[in-house]
Amino acid sequence: MRDVGELLKERVSTDLADNVCCVEDVLGGNADLIKREFVYHEQRNLTGIVFFVDGLVSPKEIDHSIMRPLTMHTAELERFQHAHLGPQFAEEIKKHVLTNTGILLFDKIDTAINGLLSGDTVLFLEGCGEGFLISTRGWEARSIDEPTTEPVVRGPRDGFTENIRTNTALMRRRIRDANLQIEGLQIGDRTRTDINVAYIKGVVREGLVEEVYKRLQSIRIDGILESGYIEELIEDAPLSPFTTIQSTERPDKVASSLLEGRVAIFVDNTPFVLILPTTFWQFLQASDDFYSRYWAGSFFRLVRFIAFFISLTFPSMYVMLVSFHQEMIPTALALSIAAGRESVPFPALLEAMVMEVAFELMREAGLRMPRPVGQAVSIVGSLVVGQAAVQAGLVSPTMVIVVAITGISSFAIPNYAASFSIRVLRFPLLLASGALGLLGFAAVFSLLVLHALSLRSFGQSYLSPAAPFQPSEQQDLVLRMPIWMMNRRPAVAGADDTRMGPNQMPAPPDEEGEGDESAESRMADEEEAPNAGKGKRKGSRPWRSGKS
Amino acid sequence: MEKRKVVKGTTLVLWLVISSLLMTGCLGSREIDDLAMVMAVGLDKGKEPGTIKVTAQIARPGDVRGQTGAPTAGTGQPIWTASAEGRSIFEAIRNLARYSSRRVFWAHNQVIVINEEVAREGVSEIIDFFSRNHELRMRTWVVVTEDEASHLITTKTGLEVIPGVSMDKLFRYSEIVAEAPRTDMRTLQAAYLSRTTHPVLARVSPKNRQISAKANGEFGSNPQVELSGTAVFNRDKMVGWLSTKESHGLLWFVEHVESRVITLPCAGQRERSSTLEMKNAKFQVKPVYEKGKVEFDVRVKAMIDLVELGCPDVEDQYVWMQQAEKEAADLLRGEIESVLEAAQKRYHVDFLELGKVFENHYPAEWRQMAQSWDDAFEKAQVRVTVEANINSPVLLHKATKSRK
C-alpha cells in the first residue's frame, strides 16, 4: 500500500479501476464511505461509480441529480458517441446530463478526497479522464434558534447556527448590497475548517481586510474547533485580560457592525461570529438599545455602565472603606457595618475573598451541572451562603449584600467574554485595596486604565471614542442618541462616512402654515379667477398646476 | 526570541508588583469592628492642677444596631463612656487607651463639650489640637457648659440611640428656635484666627425634662441636654454668657436667621397672648465712617405669619395684625439692642462680626483702626431699624370666635 501523501498527488486516470483504487486506498477502511457502482451505458456496458460519505450528503440529491439522469437518460448519451472517450466527454456529460447545480471537474485525487470529506459526491465514469465533484452536501443541523447567550426583549429572535452557510445566508438576508463581500478560506491542516470573511466594500477602512487576511493566513494549526481558536490566534493583545475581538451569536449585531465598517469572521461549526475591530464600549451595548426608543436605550445603557463600575469596584471599595477609611463612611452607616462585623472573625479582605470565591463557585456549578440538578445549587447557595453564614457570624450581612449586588451587576453586562474579564480584574483590585486601601486601589486602577489605553484592536484604540476623545462620536457611547442624529459612521469606517440623508428628524407637517398659505393663494387665485376660470385651485394643489 | 523576552519581563514586573503588594501585610489597615468610635467628647479640668480630663462617649455598635442591623434600644448600653486625665489633651486621649479594648477613633465625633472653667482659662490649645489632628473633623460641634462636661457626656439624651448623635441632630434642628449659635470647630477656629471677631460658642446645660415611661409620676426625673444661650470669648478666654434674649439678637449678626417665634401679650389682658412666626427676614448692616466716628446702620425686614391668635376681643384680625406689627418690631429691636449693649458695655469685645463688615466697606480706614478696633467698637453708635410685616393669617380668614 502506498503512502497517503503520495496517493493524494495522483492524477485521475482514464482507467476506472485505477481511480477507484486510489480513493479506496485513502479512505477505504472507513465505515461511512459509500461506493455505488452502476452502468450508465447499457449498449457499451460502460460503468460509473459514485463515492460519498454517508451522513454528510443528502441521498435524495444524489438520487435526483446524479443517478437518475445517468441511468434513466441513457438514450441521450447516444448523442455523444462521437465524443466518447474524447477530451470533451466529461464537459458534455456535465452540460447535458447531470442536473445538479454545483459540478466541478477535477483531475487530482486530492480534490476528490477533500470534496468527499466535506460532503460532496465524487463520480468517476469509465473512459473519462476527469472526475466529477458534485455538490450534494446535506447533513443534520440544528435549526435557527433564539441565541441563548444574548437574549433581547425587542429585536429579531434568530441566532446563528453551526452551519456556516446558514450563517452567511442570514447575513445576506439582512444586507442585500452588492458590495457585501463574503470570502472563503480554509484553516486547519486536519480540520480544514471553512472560514468566511465578510465586509462591505467601500464602507470598510482601507487595509483592514488585508490585515485580517494577513493574520488569518499566518495561522498554522491542526484544527480550528471554534471561533475562539481564531480569536486567540489573531488578536492584538494576547496577554491582556481584555478581549479585543467581539464574538456574538446575533446576526443583527454582525449586520450592524458590517454597516459600521467592521469585518466579520464566520467559522464553520460554531454559532459565534467574530467582529473586529472592537472597542471596549461595544461590550456594554446591547441590540435592544437600538430597537427600543432612544430614551429607553440610553437609560438601559446608563444602567449597564453603572453595572460595569459596580461589578469592577464595589467589593474593593467596600473593603477599602471598612478596613482603611472608616472616616469616609457616614456615621449611621459606619455603626451599622460595625454592628454587622462585630462577630465576624476574619478581616474584611478575607471575608470578601471568601464570599467572591463562593459566588464564583456557585456560578460555575450552576453552569456545568446537568440542568435537573439546578435547583439543588440555588437552594444550597441561597440558604448556606446567604443566611446560614450570616447567622453563624462568619460573614457580615453587609458583605453578603455587596457580593450579591456585584454578582448581579456582572450579569447585566451583555457580553459574556467582557463580563468575564471584568470579573477577573475585580480580584487584583480587591487585593490591592485590602492591602493598601485607597492608595492600592488607585494604583491598580490606574494600571488597568493605562493598560486599557495602550490596547489596540486592528489599528483602532480600544477605548475610543472616549480616549482619544472624539467629540463627534459621543452620540453612541454613554447615551444612545436618536437614530436621526447618528448620521455618520464611526471612525472605523472608510471614506464613505455619511449613513443617512439630511434632516431625518421626523415632524408632523406644518398644517397651519400650509393652510394659511393655500388660503391666501386661493384668494389670490379667486381674484384672477373670473378670467382664468379653470385655474381656481391652482395654488392649493401645486402638482396639478402643470395640467390645468 | 524577542517576544519571549517581553513575556519574561512582564512576568517579572507582575510578580514584583504582586509580591510588593502582598508583603506590605495590609499596612495601616484596621477593621471597622476594632475601632472605638467616639461620638462625643467632654473636656474638664483634671484633679491635679494643670491637667485636663477627657471623657469620651463611645458607641457600642452591637447594641446600637441589633443582630439584624435594625436599631435596638434597651437591649444593652448603646454607649460606653470612659475618661482619662493627662497634662495635655493628646496625653489624656492616649491615656484613654488604658481602659479601651479597641482603638479610639475620632473621625465620627459629633460634639466637643467644654467645661466653663476650662473655657475661662483659654481654649487655644483645644483649637490647635482639634484642627491639627487629621482624624478629627472640622465640622464637629463645639459647645460650652457650666456643668461638668463628663456629666453631660454620660447623659442619655434625645430620641437617638446614641446621645452624641442626638446632640448633633439638636444642632441641625436648632434653627427653628434660634436660641444658640451653631458653632463648629471651623467657625471657632475662623473666629479665633480672625483679626476682627471674637468667638462665641453655643451653651448646653442638663435640664430635668424627660418623663420616664416607667415612672411617669416623677416628672422630669431624667436630665436632658438643652441647647440655649451663648458663651462669649475674648480671644481664647471665655468672658461670660449671653441670655436667651441676647442670643436671639446675636444670631442676626452671625447666622442667617429665617425663623423665629414671637409672642405678644394682648393689649387688654396682659395674661393672654398671641403668637407670630417669622418666616423670612432680611438683615443688613451698613457701616458709616465720618470724621473719625464709626457708626452702623442695622436694618431688619421681617415677614411674619400669624400662627396663634389668643386675644379675645379681636374684631378684625387684619386690623389687629397691622397694629401688632409695631409691637413685633419693637421686640425684635429690643433683642438686637440688648446684644449690642452686652457686647459694647458688658464684655467690651466685638463678637458680632461688625469689624469684618467695617473692614469690607472701608479697607483703608480699617488698616489704621485695626489695632484699636475694640475701643472704636465700644464707642460706635449703632442704629437699629426693624420693619415687621405681618401679612398672612395662614389658613384662617377670620378670628376663631363662637357666634352664639
Chai-1 contact restraints between the chains, C-beta under 6 A:
chainA,res_idxA,chainB,res_idxB,connection_type,confidence,min_distance_angstrom,max_distance_angstrom,comment,restraint_id
A,V322,B,I32,contact,1.0,0.0,6.0,A-B,restraint_1
A,S323,B,S29,contact,1.0,0.0,6.0,A-B,restraint_2
A,S323,B,E31,contact,1.0,0.0,6.0,A-B,restraint_3
A,F324,B,S29,contact,1.0,0.0,6.0,A-B,restraint_4
A,Q326,B,I32,contact,1.0,0.0,6.0,A-B,restraint_5
A,E327,B,A107,contact,1.0,0.0,6.0,A-B,restraint_6
A,T331,B,H108,contact,1.0,0.0,6.0,A-B,restraint_7
A,L335,B,A59,contact,1.0,0.0,6.0,A-B,restraint_8
A,L335,B,P61,contact,1.0,0.0,6.0,A-B,restraint_9
A,L335,B,V64,contact,1.0,0.0,6.0,A-B,restraint_10
A,S336,B,R65,contact,1.0,0.0,6.0,A-B,restraint_11
A,S336,B,G69,contact,1.0,0.0,6.0,A-B,restraint_12
A,I337,B,I32,contact,1.0,0.0,6.0,A-B,restraint_13
A,A338,B,I32,contact,1.0,0.0,6.0,A-B,restraint_14
A,A338,B,D33,contact,1.0,0.0,6.0,A-B,restraint_15
A,A338,B,P61,contact,1.0,0.0,6.0,A-B,restraint_16
A,A339,B,P61,contact,1.0,0.0,6.0,A-B,restraint_17
A,A339,B,G62,contact,1.0,0.0,6.0,A-B,restraint_18
A,A339,B,R65,contact,1.0,0.0,6.0,A-B,restraint_19
A,G340,B,G69,contact,1.0,0.0,6.0,A-B,restraint_20
A,R341,B,I32,contact,1.0,0.0,6.0,A-B,restraint_21
A,R341,B,D33,contact,1.0,0.0,6.0,A-B,restraint_22
A,E342,B,D33,contact,1.0,0.0,6.0,A-B,restraint_23
A,E342,B,G62,contact,1.0,0.0,6.0,A-B,restraint_24
A,P347,B,E31,contact,1.0,0.0,6.0,A-B,restraint_25
A,P397,B,G69,contact,1.0,0.0,6.0,A-B,restraint_26
A,A432,B,L21,contact,1.0,0.0,6.0,A-B,restraint_27
A,A435,B,L21,contact,1.0,0.0,6.0,A-B,restraint_28
A,A435,B,T24,contact,1.0,0.0,6.0,A-B,restraint_29
A,A435,B,C26,contact,1.0,0.0,6.0,A-B,restraint_30
